[in-house]
Amino acid sequence: MASFLSFLLGEKKKTASVAKERLQIILAHERSGRNASEPDYLPALQRELVAVISKYVKINPDDLKVHLERQDNLEVLEVKIELPEAGR
């Protein structure tokens, strides 16, 4: 309810908060069951994560991997990011 009011009132949100909300929406959509004709969202999620992280740290897009694994009623979204060393 509070996030809906914030949306209506036009409050500015932090990037991390917006990314978290988008991820929650995507996961809720995935859990509700997708049509086979709908495109897989993982590549788009990966591109968005690279864009957000690149604002703060220079990374190679190939160094970020996103994987969704399903086991019975459990879903695990795994995000692996290889960050450059501080001396680079």
Steps between C-alpha positions, in 0.01 A plus 500: 500500500781742590684432175177562307457837673863585430440419135192724488672784683804479277762452770850430370633158590854372529625282216539196724142534623365523145709199391374299797138581418548406134656170601211425736250567221690277259522217753131531589414482131723197455345322798148557371588297192602621159374420159751309285467773236624772738869587472741404776570801724846393619699662213319831554556474875869436439529808273326719757724374780811574292370852433433569869826352628699681229388830650716422803764247389645434156416139415507285191144391409631145455602499869136503615298178488132459589348156553158386622468152647176330596471212747148394597339812656832682538648746251854633532618800302879496494695808393878469472703816445873497453626837618835637389781510751566836667846528342374476141 
